[in-house]
């Protein structure tokens, strides 16, 4: 008896578990309300007059398009359900559209989500991108202001007009069927049509050929006119240049003539002077030589005085500029001028200049060593300070600055750095790897967020009966194509 009770309790527990599990599994399907018409306002946000107008528009379109159905549904909320899965399941449950040629526009008020799902064969007329454009242009501006009724009406109207234009274009492109073609042939009309088509084709070919001919001729005339204008411009330029050359030649001829006359006069005066003074050339040479000698002595005297002013100064690097200026002044003299400067004075200033220059070089070398040690000490202190920190991605900048500071040192400066720079470089590499891993994780998270925001949907299957009181679907099925998103 006790065993029987235990078995009954176990069976009862199993049955309760199965009931609860089945309730959880099929909760989503039961949450989708059954459609009753082309406009199913379960959220009660569309007034009766607009709902009637939308219903009539959808019915008329379904009749005119041989079964293409556009259904509008509103719900108060979809809870925690995925909007794409919910709308796809709703489409398949309603079985919208003949031959999978249907559109479902679903609005969830509380979750503020608008979705468009289309049948698997509707993609040749209505793409996912166009669904997104209809949503963004005709729906979102109204929904953001809580004007749900206007947005849904505009989206339905735009969808029907777009699909209607596409269907009409496709119908106009349908070819004549074989039966019609036989009728045309048998009635003799076929030959007439061919003749008319041939005449039209010939006319088009002639018109195109004439157009090409006249365009080519027009281009040739334009090129000739352009070449003529260029030649005219070049001719005018050449004329101006010739006029200028003629003027220059006349001026040069006149100047040459005047110069020849002046030269002839000078030659005659020179002949008369030589006849009067036979030793004129020698005396003139002596005068010029004496004037040059006096000028050289004056230059040499100025340099000699400048040297005498500095030769008694102490031989230090501070007096280098005085010695350099005096010695360079002597070097700039000509050979004749240098001969007038005492050689012992020249030797003395030369030695003073060389010695002070050497002192300056030694001083600069010492200063460079002190500077290198100072810079190296700063880098070494930064290396020793960074060795004690823990390696994280946040310490990458500090480690990079220390490594860059060491790399910027010269070879001489690096000799004074005794700290372990290789350890710092290894720390920098580890921090860089941590930063790269973090950035990769951020990139993946951003891509995931972008996929959610842009409503990049997966395709889902499944379907059920349309379910409804006054409306019967055609068994349409959606693969999840469409568009949607928050507003």
C-alpha positions as a Markdown table, in Angstrom:
| # | Residue | x | y | z |
|---|---|---|---|---|
| 1 | Unk | 0.0 | 0.0 | 0.0 |
| 2 | Unk | 2.8 | 2.4 | 0.9 |
| 3 | Unk | 4.6 | 1.5 | -2.3 |
| 4 | Unk | 1.5 | 2.2 | -4.3 |
| 5 | Unk | 1.2 | 5.7 | -2.7 |
| 6 | Unk | 4.9 | 6.4 | -3.5 |
| 7 | Unk | 4.5 | 5.4 | -7.1 |
| 8 | Unk | 1.3 | 7.6 | -7.4 |
| 9 | Unk | 3.2 | 10.5 | -5.9 |
| 10 | Unk | 6.1 | 10.0 | -8.3 |
| 11 | Unk | 3.7 | 9.8 | -11.3 |
| 12 | Unk | 1.9 | 12.9 | -10.2 |
| 13 | Unk | 5.2 | 14.8 | -9.8 |
| 14 | Unk | 6.3 | 13.8 | -13.3 |
| 15 | Unk | 3.0 | 14.9 | -14.8 |
| 16 | Unk | 3.2 | 18.3 | -13.0 |
| 17 | Unk | 6.8 | 18.7 | -14.3 |
| 18 | Unk | 5.7 | 17.9 | -17.9 |
| 19 | Unk | 2.9 | 20.4 | -17.6 |
| 20 | Unk | 5.1 | 23.1 | -16.4 |
| 21 | Unk | 7.8 | 22.4 | -19.0 |
| 22 | Unk | 5.2 | 22.3 | -21.8 |
| 23 | Unk | 3.8 | 25.6 | -20.6 |
| 24 | Unk | 7.3 | 27.2 | -20.7 |
| 25 | Unk | 8.1 | 25.8 | -24.1 |
| 26 | Unk | 4.9 | 26.9 | -25.8 |
| 27 | Unk | 4.5 | 30.1 | -23.9 |
| 28 | Unk | 5.8 | 32.2 | -26.8 |
| 29 | Unk | 3.4 | 30.7 | -29.3 |
| 30 | Unk | 0.4 | 31.2 | -27.0 |
| 31 | Unk | 1.5 | 34.8 | -26.4 |
| 32 | Unk | 0.9 | 35.6 | -30.2 |
| 33 | Unk | -2.8 | 36.7 | -30.6 |
| 34 | Unk | -4.8 | 35.4 | -33.5 |
| 35 | Unk | -5.3 | 37.6 | -36.5 |
| 36 | Unk | -8.8 | 38.6 | -37.5 |
| 37 | Unk | -8.2 | 41.0 | -40.4 |
| 38 | Unk | -5.6 | 43.0 | -42.3 |
| 39 | Unk | -5.4 | 45.4 | -39.4 |
| 40 | Unk | -5.2 | 43.8 | -35.9 |
| 41 | Unk | -5.1 | 46.6 | -33.3 |
| 42 | Unk | -4.6 | 44.5 | -30.1 |
| 43 | Unk | -3.0 | 47.6 | -28.4 |
| 44 | Unk | -6.1 | 49.7 | -29.2 |
| 45 | Unk | -4.1 | 52.7 | -30.6 |
| 46 | Unk | -5.9 | 53.2 | -34.0 |
| 47 | Unk | -9.2 | 54.9 | -34.1 |
| 48 | Unk | -12.1 | 53.2 | -36.0 |
| 49 | Unk | -12.1 | 55.5 | -39.0 |
| 50 | Unk | -8.4 | 55.1 | -39.7 |
| 51 | Unk | -8.6 | 51.4 | -39.1 |
| 52 | Unk | -11.4 | 51.1 | -41.6 |
| 53 | Unk | -9.4 | 53.1 | -44.2 |
| 54 | Unk | -6.3 | 50.8 | -43.7 |
| 55 | Unk | -8.5 | 47.7 | -43.9 |
| 56 | Unk | -10.1 | 48.7 | -47.2 |
| 57 | Unk | -6.7 | 49.7 | -48.6 |
| 58 | Unk | -5.2 | 46.3 | -47.8 |
| 59 | Unk | -8.3 | 44.4 | -49.1 |
| 60 | Unk | -8.3 | 46.3 | -52.4 |
| 61 | Unk | -4.6 | 45.7 | -52.9 |
| 62 | Unk | -4.9 | 42.0 | -52.1 |
| 63 | Unk | -7.6 | 41.7 | -54.8 |
| 64 | Unk | -5.8 | 43.8 | -57.4 |
| 65 | Unk | -2.4 | 42.0 | -56.9 |
| 66 | Unk | -3.8 | 38.4 | -56.9 |
| 67 | Unk | -3.2 | 37.7 | -53.2 |
| 68 | Unk | -0.3 | 39.9 | -52.0 |
| 69 | Unk | -1.3 | 40.7 | -48.3 |
| 70 | Unk | -0.1 | 43.6 | -46.1 |
| 71 | Unk | -1.0 | 43.0 | -42.5 |
| 72 | Unk | -0.6 | 45.6 | -39.7 |
| 73 | Unk | -0.6 | 44.3 | -36.1 |
| 74 | Unk | -0.2 | 46.2 | -32.8 |
| 75 | Unk | 0.5 | 44.6 | -29.4 |
| 76 | Unk | 0.9 | 46.3 | -26.0 |
| 77 | Unk | 4.1 | 44.4 | -25.3 |
| 78 | Unk | 6.1 | 41.4 | -26.4 |
| 79 | Unk | 7.7 | 41.0 | -23.0 |
| 80 | Unk | 11.2 | 39.6 | -23.0 |
| 81 | Unk | 10.8 | 37.9 | -26.4 |
| 82 | Unk | 13.2 | 38.7 | -29.2 |
| 83 | Unk | 11.5 | 41.1 | -31.6 |
| 84 | Unk | 12.8 | 39.4 | -34.7 |
| 85 | Unk | 11.8 | 35.9 | -33.6 |
| 86 | Unk | 8.4 | 37.1 | -32.3 |
| 87 | Unk | 7.5 | 38.9 | -35.5 |
| 88 | Unk | 8.7 | 36.0 | -37.7 |
| 89 | Unk | 6.7 | 33.5 | -35.6 |
| 90 | Unk | 3.7 | 35.8 | -35.9 |
| 91 | Unk | 4.0 | 36.0 | -39.7 |
| 92 | Unk | 4.3 | 32.2 | -40.0 |
| 93 | Unk | 1.4 | 31.7 | -37.6 |
| 94 | Unk | -0.8 | 34.1 | -39.7 |
| 95 | Unk | 0.4 | 32.5 | -43.0 |
| 96 | Unk | 0.3 | 35.8 | -44.7 |
| 97 | Unk | 0.2 | 36.1 | -48.5 |
| 98 | Unk | -0.4 | 33.9 | -51.5 |
| 99 | Unk | 2.8 | 32.0 | -52.7 |
| 100 | Unk | 4.7 | 33.6 | -49.7 |
| 101 | Unk | 4.0 | 37.1 | -51.0 |
| 102 | Unk | 3.1 | 39.0 | -47.9 |
| 103 | Unk | 4.2 | 41.7 | -45.5 |
| 104 | Unk | 3.7 | 42.0 | -41.7 |
| 105 | Unk | 4.1 | 45.3 | -39.9 |
| 106 | Unk | 4.2 | 44.8 | -36.1 |
| 107 | Unk | 4.3 | 47.5 | -33.5 |
| 108 | Unk | 5.0 | 46.9 | -29.8 |
| 109 | Unk | 4.0 | 49.9 | -27.7 |
| 110 | Unk | 5.7 | 49.4 | -24.4 |
| 111 | Unk | 8.9 | 48.0 | -25.7 |
| 112 | Unk | 8.8 | 50.8 | -28.4 |
| 113 | Unk | 9.8 | 48.5 | -31.2 |
| 114 | Unk | 8.6 | 48.4 | -34.9 |
| 115 | Unk | 9.3 | 45.4 | -37.1 |
| 116 | Unk | 8.6 | 44.5 | -40.7 |
| 117 | Unk | 8.7 | 40.9 | -41.9 |
| 118 | Unk | 8.2 | 39.8 | -45.5 |
| 119 | Unk | 7.4 | 36.5 | -47.2 |
| 120 | Unk | 10.2 | 34.3 | -48.6 |
| 121 | Unk | 9.1 | 35.2 | -52.2 |
| 122 | Unk | 8.5 | 38.9 | -51.5 |
| 123 | Unk | 12.3 | 39.7 | -51.5 |
| 124 | Unk | 12.2 | 40.1 | -55.3 |
| 125 | Unk | 9.9 | 43.1 | -54.8 |
| 126 | Unk | 10.8 | 44.4 | -51.3 |
| 127 | Unk | 14.4 | 44.2 | -50.0 |
| 128 | Unk | 15.5 | 44.4 | -46.4 |
| 129 | Unk | 17.1 | 47.7 | -47.1 |
| 130 | Unk | 13.8 | 49.1 | -48.5 |
| 131 | Unk | 12.0 | 47.8 | -45.4 |
| 132 | Unk | 14.4 | 49.8 | -43.3 |
| 133 | Unk | 13.9 | 52.9 | -45.5 |
| 134 | Unk | 10.1 | 52.7 | -45.1 |
| 135 | Unk | 10.5 | 52.3 | -41.4 |
| 136 | Unk | 12.9 | 55.2 | -41.0 |
| 137 | Unk | 11.1 | 57.6 | -43.4 |
| 138 | Unk | 7.4 | 56.9 | -42.8 |
| 139 | Unk | 7.3 | 55.4 | -39.3 |
| 140 | Unk | 10.0 | 56.5 | -36.9 |
| 141 | Unk | 9.3 | 60.3 | -37.2 |
| 142 | Unk | 5.7 | 59.7 | -36.0 |
| 143 | Unk | 6.5 | 57.0 | -33.4 |
| 144 | Unk | 9.1 | 59.1 | -31.7 |
| 145 | Unk | 6.3 | 61.6 | -31.0 |
| 146 | Unk | 3.9 | 58.8 | -29.9 |
| 147 | Unk | 1.8 | 59.3 | -33.1 |
| 148 | Unk | 1.5 | 55.6 | -33.6 |
| 149 | Unk | -1.7 | 55.8 | -35.7 |
| 150 | Unk | -0.2 | 58.2 | -38.3 |
| 151 | Unk | 3.1 | 56.2 | -38.5 |
| 152 | Unk | 1.4 | 52.8 | -39.1 |
| 153 | Unk | -1.0 | 54.4 | -41.7 |
| 154 | Unk | 1.9 | 56.0 | -43.5 |
| 155 | Unk | 4.0 | 52.8 | -43.4 |
| 156 | Unk | 1.2 | 50.7 | -44.8 |
| 157 | Unk | 0.4 | 53.2 | -47.6 |
| 158 | Unk | 4.0 | 53.5 | -48.6 |
| 159 | Unk | 4.5 | 49.7 | -48.5 |
| 160 | Unk | 1.5 | 49.1 | -50.7 |
| 161 | Unk | 2.4 | 51.8 | -53.2 |
| 162 | Unk | 6.0 | 50.6 | -53.5 |
| 163 | Unk | 5.0 | 46.9 | -54.0 |
| 164 | Unk | 2.3 | 48.0 | -56.4 |
| 165 | Unk | 4.7 | 49.9 | -58.6 |
| 166 | Unk | 7.1 | 47.0 | -58.7 |
| 167 | Unk | 4.4 | 44.5 | -59.6 |
| 168 | Unk | 3.1 | 46.8 | -62.3 |
| 169 | Unk | 6.6 | 47.1 | -63.8 |
| 170 | Unk | 7.0 | 43.4 | -63.7 |
| 171 | Unk | 3.6 | 42.9 | -65.4 |
| 172 | Unk | 4.5 | 45.3 | -68.2 |
| 173 | Unk | 7.7 | 43.3 | -68.9 |
| 174 | Unk | 5.8 | 40.0 | -69.4 |
| 175 | Unk | 6.3 | 38.6 | -72.9 |
| 176 | Unk | 3.6 | 37.4 | -75.3 |
| 177 | Unk | 2.7 | 33.8 | -74.7 |
| 178 | Unk | 2.9 | 31.1 | -77.5 |
| 179 | Unk | -0.8 | 31.0 | -78.1 |
| 180 | Unk | -1.0 | 34.7 | -78.7 |
| 181 | Unk | 2.1 | 34.5 | -80.9 |
| 182 | Unk | 0.4 | 31.8 | -83.1 |
| 183 | Unk | -2.7 | 34.0 | -83.4 |
| 184 | Unk | -0.6 | 36.9 | -84.5 |
| 185 | Unk | 1.2 | 34.8 | -87.1 |
| 186 | Unk | -2.0 | 33.3 | -88.4 |
| 187 | Unk | -3.7 | 36.6 | -88.8 |
| 188 | Unk | -0.9 | 38.1 | -90.8 |
| 189 | Unk | -0.3 | 40.8 | -88.1 |
| 190 | Unk | 3.0 | 39.3 | -87.2 |
| 191 | Unk | 4.6 | 40.2 | -90.5 |
| 192 | Unk | 3.3 | 43.8 | -90.2 |
| 193 | Unk | 4.6 | 44.1 | -86.7 |
| 194 | Unk | 8.0 | 42.8 | -87.8 |
| 195 | Unk | 8.0 | 45.4 | -90.7 |
| 196 | Unk | 7.1 | 48.2 | -88.3 |
| 197 | Unk | 9.8 | 47.1 | -85.8 |
| 198 | Unk | 12.3 | 46.9 | -88.7 |
| 199 | Unk | 11.4 | 50.4 | -89.9 |
| 200 | Unk | 11.6 | 51.8 | -86.4 |
| 201 | Unk | 15.0 | 50.1 | -85.9 |
| 202 | Unk | 16.4 | 51.5 | -89.2 |
| 203 | Unk | 15.1 | 54.9 | -88.3 |
| 204 | Unk | 16.8 | 54.8 | -84.9 |
| 205 | Unk | 20.0 | 53.6 | -86.5 |
| 206 | Unk | 19.9 | 56.4 | -89.1 |
| 207 | Unk | 19.2 | 59.0 | -86.4 |
| 208 | Unk | 22.0 | 57.7 | -84.2 |
| 209 | Unk | 24.4 | 57.7 | -87.1 |
| 210 | Unk | 23.5 | 61.2 | -88.2 |
| 211 | Unk | 23.8 | 62.4 | -84.6 |
| 212 | Unk | 27.3 | 60.9 | -84.4 |
| 213 | Unk | 28.2 | 62.4 | -87.7 |
| 214 | Unk | 27.1 | 65.9 | -86.8 |
| 215 | Unk | 28.7 | 65.7 | -83.3 |
| 216 | Unk | 32.0 | 64.6 | -84.9 |
| 217 | Unk | 31.8 | 67.4 | -87.4 |
| 218 | Unk | 31.0 | 70.0 | -84.7 |
| 219 | Unk | 34.0 | 68.8 | -82.7 |
| 220 | Unk | 36.2 | 69.1 | -85.8 |
| 221 | Unk | 35.0 | 72.6 | -86.4 |
| 222 | Unk | 35.6 | 73.5 | -82.8 |
| 223 | Unk | 39.1 | 72.1 | -82.9 |
| 224 | Unk | 39.8 | 74.0 | -86.2 |
| 225 | Unk | 38.5 | 77.3 | -84.6 |
| 226 | Unk | 40.6 | 76.7 | -81.6 |
| 227 | Unk | 43.7 | 76.0 | -83.7 |
| 228 | Unk | 43.1 | 79.2 | -85.7 |
| 229 | Unk | 42.8 | 81.3 | -82.5 |
| 230 | Unk | 46.0 | 79.8 | -81.3 |
| 231 | Unk | 47.8 | 80.6 | -84.5 |
| 232 | Unk | 46.5 | 84.2 | -84.4 |
| 233 | Unk | 47.7 | 84.6 | -80.8 |
| 234 | Unk | 51.1 | 83.2 | -81.7 |
| 235 | Unk | 51.3 | 85.5 | -84.8 |
| 236 | Unk | 50.5 | 88.5 | -82.6 |
| 237 | Unk | 53.1 | 87.5 | -80.1 |
| 238 | Unk | 55.7 | 87.0 | -82.8 |
| 239 | Unk | 54.9 | 90.4 | -84.3 |
| 240 | Unk | 55.3 | 92.1 | -80.9 |
| 241 | Unk | 58.6 | 90.3 | -80.4 |
| 242 | Unk | 59.9 | 91.4 | -83.9 |
| 243 | Unk | 58.9 | 95.0 | -83.2 |
| 244 | Unk | 60.8 | 94.9 | -79.9 |
| 245 | Unk | 63.8 | 93.4 | -81.6 |
| 246 | Unk | 63.8 | 96.0 | -84.3 |
| 247 | Unk | 63.7 | 98.8 | -81.7 |
| 248 | Unk | 66.6 | 97.1 | -79.7 |
| 249 | Unk | 68.7 | 96.7 | -82.9 |
| 250 | Unk | 68.2 | 100.4 | -83.8 |
| 251 | Unk | 69.2 | 101.5 | -80.3 |
| 252 | Unk | 72.3 | 99.2 | -80.3 |
| 253 | Unk | 73.4 | 100.5 | -83.6 |
| 254 | Unk | 73.1 | 104.1 | -82.5 |
| 255 | Unk | 75.0 | 103.3 | -79.2 |
| 256 | Unk | 77.7 | 101.4 | -81.1 |
| 257 | Unk | 78.2 | 104.3 | -83.5 |
| 258 | Unk | 78.5 | 106.8 | -80.6 |
| 259 | Unk | 81.0 | 104.5 | -78.9 |
| 260 | Unk | 83.2 | 104.2 | -82.0 |
| 261 | Unk | 83.3 | 108.0 | -82.3 |
| 262 | Unk | 84.3 | 108.4 | -78.6 |
| 263 | Unk | 87.0 | 105.7 | -79.0 |
| 264 | Unk | 88.4 | 107.4 | -82.1 |
| 265 | Unk | 88.6 | 110.7 | -80.2 |
| 266 | Unk | 90.5 | 108.9 | -77.3 |
| 267 | Unk | 93.0 | 107.3 | -79.7 |
| 268 | Unk | 93.7 | 110.7 | -81.2 |
| 269 | Unk | 94.2 | 112.3 | -77.8 |
| 270 | Unk | 96.6 | 109.5 | -76.8 |
| 271 | Unk | 98.7 | 109.9 | -79.9 |
| 272 | Unk | 99.0 | 113.7 | -79.3 |
| 273 | Unk | 100.0 | 113.0 | -75.6 |
| 274 | Unk | 102.7 | 110.4 | -76.6 |
| 275 | Unk | 104.2 | 112.9 | -79.2 |
| 276 | Unk | 104.4 | 115.6 | -76.5 |
| 277 | Unk | 105.6 | 113.2 | -73.7 |
| 278 | Unk | 107.5 | 110.1 | -75.0 |
| 279 | Unk | 107.9 | 108.6 | -71.5 |
| 280 | Unk | 104.2 | 109.0 | -70.6 |
| 281 | Unk | 103.5 | 105.3 | -70.2 |
| 282 | Unk | 106.4 | 104.7 | -67.8 |
| 283 | Unk | 105.5 | 107.7 | -65.6 |
| 284 | Unk | 101.9 | 106.6 | -65.4 |
| 285 | Unk | 102.9 | 103.1 | -64.4 |
| 286 | Unk | 105.2 | 104.5 | -61.7 |
| 287 | Unk | 102.3 | 106.7 | -60.4 |
| 288 | Unk | 100.0 | 103.7 | -60.2 |
| 289 | Unk | 102.6 | 101.5 | -58.6 |
| 290 | Unk | 103.3 | 104.1 | -55.9 |
| 291 | Unk | 99.7 | 104.6 | -55.1 |
| 292 | Unk | 99.1 | 100.8 | -54.8 |
| 293 | Unk | 102.1 | 100.5 | -52.5 |
| 294 | Unk | 100.8 | 103.3 | -50.3 |
| 295 | Unk | 97.4 | 101.7 | -50.1 |
| 296 | Unk | 98.9 | 98.3 | -49.2 |
| 297 | Unk | 100.9 | 99.8 | -46.4 |
| 298 | Unk | 97.9 | 101.5 | -45.0 |
| 299 | Unk | 95.9 | 98.2 | -44.9 |
| 300 | Unk | 98.9 | 96.4 | -43.4 |
| 301 | Unk | 99.2 | 99.1 | -40.7 |
| 302 | Unk | 95.6 | 98.8 | -39.6 |
| 303 | Unk | 96.0 | 95.0 | -39.2 |
| 304 | Unk | 99.3 | 95.4 | -37.4 |
| 305 | Unk | 97.7 | 97.8 | -35.0 |
| 306 | Unk | 94.8 | 95.4 | -34.3 |
| 307 | Unk | 97.3 | 92.5 | -33.7 |
| 308 | Unk | 99.4 | 94.7 | -31.3 |
| 309 | Unk | 96.2 | 95.5 | -29.3 |
| 310 | Unk | 95.6 | 91.8 | -28.5 |
| 311 | Unk | 99.0 | 90.1 | -28.4 |
| 312 | Unk | 99.5 | 91.1 | -24.8 |
| 313 | Unk | 96.2 | 89.6 | -23.6 |
| 314 | Unk | 96.2 | 86.4 | -21.5 |
| 315 | Unk | 95.9 | 83.2 | -23.4 |
| 316 | Unk | 92.4 | 81.9 | -22.3 |
| 317 | Unk | 89.4 | 80.6 | -24.1 |
| 318 | Unk | 87.5 | 83.8 | -23.2 |
| 319 | Unk | 89.9 | 85.8 | -25.4 |
| 320 | Unk | 89.6 | 83.4 | -28.3 |
| 321 | Unk | 87.4 | 85.8 | -30.3 |
| 322 | Unk | 90.0 | 88.6 | -30.1 |
| 323 | Unk | 92.8 | 86.4 | -31.3 |
| 324 | Unk | 90.6 | 84.9 | -34.1 |
| 325 | Unk | 89.6 | 88.3 | -35.4 |
| 326 | Unk | 93.1 | 89.6 | -35.5 |
| 327 | Unk | 94.6 | 86.5 | -37.1 |
| 328 | Unk | 91.7 | 86.3 | -39.7 |
| 329 | Unk | 92.3 | 90.0 | -40.6 |
| 330 | Unk | 96.0 | 89.1 | -41.4 |
| 331 | Unk | 94.9 | 86.1 | -43.4 |
| 332 | Unk | 92.6 | 88.2 | -45.6 |
| 333 | Unk | 95.4 | 90.5 | -46.7 |
| 334 | Unk | 97.1 | 90.0 | -50.1 |
| 335 | Unk | 100.7 | 88.6 | -50.3 |
| 336 | Unk | 102.1 | 92.1 | -50.9 |
| 337 | Unk | 100.1 | 93.5 | -47.9 |
| 338 | Unk | 101.2 | 90.7 | -45.6 |
| 339 | Unk | 104.9 | 91.5 | -46.4 |
| 340 | Unk | 104.5 | 94.8 | -44.6 |
| 341 | Unk | 103.4 | 93.2 | -41.3 |
| 342 | Unk | 106.3 | 92.1 | -38.9 |
| 343 | Unk | 106.7 | 88.3 | -39.0 |
| 344 | Unk | 107.4 | 88.0 | -35.2 |
| 345 | Unk | 104.1 | 89.7 | -34.6 |
| 346 | Unk | 102.3 | 87.3 | -36.9 |
| 347 | Unk | 103.9 | 84.3 | -35.3 |
| 348 | Unk | 102.9 | 85.5 | -31.8 |
| 349 | Unk | 99.2 | 86.0 | -32.7 |
| 350 | Unk | 99.1 | 82.7 | -34.5 |
| 351 | Unk | 100.3 | 80.9 | -31.4 |
| 352 | Unk | 97.9 | 82.7 | -29.2 |
| 353 | Unk | 95.0 | 81.8 | -31.5 |
| 354 | Unk | 95.9 | 78.1 | -31.7 |
| 355 | Unk | 96.4 | 77.8 | -27.9 |
| 356 | Unk | 93.1 | 79.5 | -27.0 |
| 357 | Unk | 91.3 | 77.5 | -29.7 |
| 358 | Unk | 92.6 | 74.3 | -28.1 |
| 359 | Unk | 91.4 | 75.5 | -24.6 |
| 360 | Unk | 87.9 | 76.2 | -26.0 |
| 361 | Unk | 87.7 | 72.7 | -27.5 |
| 362 | Unk | 88.7 | 71.0 | -24.3 |
| 363 | Unk | 86.1 | 73.1 | -22.4 |
| 364 | Unk | 83.4 | 72.1 | -24.9 |
| 365 | Unk | 84.4 | 68.5 | -24.6 |
| 366 | Unk | 84.1 | 68.6 | -20.8 |
| 367 | Unk | 80.7 | 70.4 | -21.0 |
| 368 | Unk | 79.4 | 67.7 | -23.4 |
| 369 | Unk | 80.5 | 64.9 | -21.0 |
| 370 | Unk | 78.7 | 66.7 | -18.1 |
| 371 | Unk | 75.6 | 67.1 | -20.2 |
| 372 | Unk | 75.6 | 63.5 | -21.4 |
| 373 | Unk | 76.0 | 62.3 | -17.8 |
| 374 | Unk | 73.1 | 64.5 | -16.7 |
| 375 | Unk | 70.8 | 63.3 | -19.4 |
| 376 | Unk | 71.8 | 59.7 | -18.8 |
| 377 | Unk | 71.2 | 60.1 | -15.0 |
| 378 | Unk | 67.6 | 61.3 | -15.6 |
| 379 | Unk | 66.9 | 58.3 | -17.8 |
| 380 | Unk | 68.4 | 55.9 | -15.4 |
| 381 | Unk | 66.3 | 57.3 | -12.5 |
| 382 | Unk | 63.2 | 56.9 | -14.6 |
| 383 | Unk | 64.2 | 53.3 | -15.4 |
| 384 | Unk | 64.8 | 52.4 | -11.8 |
| 385 | Unk | 61.5 | 54.0 | -10.8 |
| 386 | Unk | 59.5 | 52.1 | -13.4 |
| 387 | Unk | 60.9 | 48.7 | -12.5 |
| 388 | Unk | 58.9 | 48.6 | -9.3 |
| 389 | Unk | 55.4 | 49.1 | -10.8 |
| 390 | Unk | 53.1 | 46.2 | -11.7 |
| 391 | Unk | 52.5 | 45.6 | -15.4 |
| 392 | Unk | 49.0 | 46.4 | -16.6 |
| 393 | Unk | 47.6 | 47.9 | -19.8 |
| 394 | Unk | 47.3 | 51.2 | -18.0 |
| 395 | Unk | 51.1 | 51.3 | -17.4 |
| 396 | Unk | 51.8 | 51.1 | -21.2 |
| 397 | Unk | 52.2 | 54.9 | -21.6 |
| 398 | Unk | 54.7 | 55.2 | -18.8 |
| 399 | Unk | 56.7 | 52.2 | -20.0 |
| 400 | Unk | 56.7 | 53.6 | -23.6 |
| 401 | Unk | 57.9 | 57.1 | -22.4 |
| 402 | Unk | 60.8 | 55.4 | -20.5 |
| 403 | Unk | 61.8 | 53.3 | -23.5 |
| 404 | Unk | 61.5 | 56.2 | -25.9 |
| 405 | Unk | 63.7 | 58.3 | -23.6 |
| 406 | Unk | 66.4 | 55.7 | -23.6 |
| 407 | Unk | 66.1 | 55.2 | -27.4 |
| 408 | Unk | 66.6 | 58.9 | -27.9 |
| 409 | Unk | 69.9 | 58.9 | -26.1 |
| 410 | Unk | 73.1 | 59.0 | -28.2 |
| 411 | Unk | 75.6 | 56.2 | -28.1 |
| 412 | Unk | 77.9 | 58.1 | -25.8 |
| 413 | Unk | 75.0 | 58.9 | -23.4 |
| 414 | Unk | 73.8 | 55.3 | -23.3 |
| 415 | Unk | 77.3 | 54.3 | -21.9 |
| 416 | Unk | 76.5 | 56.1 | -18.7 |
| 417 | Unk | 73.2 | 54.2 | -18.2 |
| 418 | Unk | 73.7 | 51.1 | -16.0 |
| 419 | Unk | 70.1 | 50.3 | -15.2 |
| 420 | Unk | 68.4 | 47.2 | -16.7 |
| 421 | Unk | 66.6 | 48.7 | -19.7 |
| 422 | Unk | 65.9 | 45.2 | -21.2 |
| 423 | Unk | 63.5 | 44.4 | -18.3 |
| 424 | Unk | 61.6 | 47.6 | -18.9 |
| 425 | Unk | 61.4 | 46.7 | -22.6 |
| 426 | Unk | 60.0 | 43.3 | -21.7 |
| 427 | Unk | 57.4 | 45.0 | -19.4 |
| 428 | Unk | 56.4 | 47.3 | -22.2 |
| 429 | Unk | 55.8 | 44.3 | -24.5 |
| 430 | Unk | 53.6 | 42.6 | -21.9 |
| 431 | Unk | 51.6 | 45.8 | -21.4 |
| 432 | Unk | 51.2 | 46.1 | -25.2 |
| 433 | Unk | 49.8 | 42.6 | -25.4 |
| 434 | Unk | 47.4 | 43.4 | -22.6 |
| 435 | Unk | 46.2 | 46.6 | -24.4 |
| 436 | Unk | 45.8 | 44.7 | -27.7 |
| 437 | Unk | 43.7 | 42.0 | -26.0 |
| 438 | Unk | 41.6 | 44.7 | -24.4 |
| 439 | Unk | 41.1 | 46.6 | -27.7 |
| 440 | Unk | 40.1 | 43.3 | -29.5 |
| 441 | Unk | 37.6 | 42.6 | -26.8 |
| 442 | Unk | 36.2 | 46.1 | -27.1 |
| 443 | Unk | 36.0 | 45.7 | -30.9 |
| 444 | Unk | 34.1 | 42.5 | -30.6 |
| 445 | Unk | 31.7 | 44.0 | -28.0 |
| 446 | Unk | 31.2 | 47.1 | -30.3 |
| 447 | Unk | 30.4 | 44.9 | -33.3 |
| 448 | Unk | 27.9 | 42.9 | -31.2 |
| 449 | Unk | 26.3 | 46.2 | -30.1 |
| 450 | Unk | 26.2 | 47.5 | -33.6 |
| 451 | Unk | 24.6 | 44.3 | -34.9 |
| 452 | Unk | 21.9 | 44.6 | -32.3 |
| 453 | Unk | 21.4 | 48.3 | -33.0 |
| 454 | Unk | 21.2 | 47.9 | -36.8 |
| 455 | Unk | 18.9 | 44.9 | -36.4 |
| 456 | Unk | 21.1 | 42.3 | -38.2 |
| 457 | Unk | 18.7 | 39.5 | -38.0 |
| 458 | Unk | 19.1 | 35.7 | -38.2 |
| 459 | Unk | 16.6 | 33.7 | -40.3 |
| 460 | Unk | 14.1 | 31.6 | -38.5 |
| 461 | Unk | 11.7 | 28.9 | -39.8 |
| 462 | Unk | 8.5 | 27.4 | -38.5 |
| 463 | Unk | 4.9 | 28.3 | -38.9 |
| 464 | Unk | 1.4 | 27.5 | -37.9 |
| 465 | Unk | -2.2 | 28.1 | -39.0 |
| 466 | Unk | -3.2 | 31.6 | -39.7 |
| 467 | Unk | -5.8 | 31.4 | -37.0 |
| 468 | Unk | -8.6 | 34.0 | -37.1 |
| 469 | Unk | -12.3 | 34.5 | -37.2 |
| 470 | Unk | -12.9 | 36.6 | -40.3 |
| 471 | Unk | -9.7 | 36.3 | -42.2 |
| 472 | Unk | -8.0 | 33.3 | -43.8 |
| 473 | Unk | -4.4 | 33.4 | -45.0 |
| 474 | Unk | -2.8 | 31.7 | -48.0 |
| 475 | Unk | -0.3 | 29.7 | -46.0 |
| 476 | Unk | 2.5 | 32.2 | -46.5 |
| 477 | Unk | 5.9 | 31.7 | -44.9 |
| 478 | Unk | 8.7 | 34.1 | -43.9 |
| 479 | Unk | 12.4 | 33.3 | -43.6 |
| 480 | Unk | 12.9 | 36.3 | -41.3 |
| 481 | Unk | 13.7 | 38.9 | -44.0 |
| 482 | Unk | 12.7 | 42.5 | -43.3 |
| 483 | Unk | 13.8 | 45.3 | -40.9 |
| 484 | Unk | 13.1 | 46.6 | -37.5 |
| 485 | Unk | 14.4 | 48.4 | -34.5 |
| 486 | Unk | 13.8 | 50.6 | -31.5 |
| 487 | Unk | 12.5 | 54.2 | -31.7 |
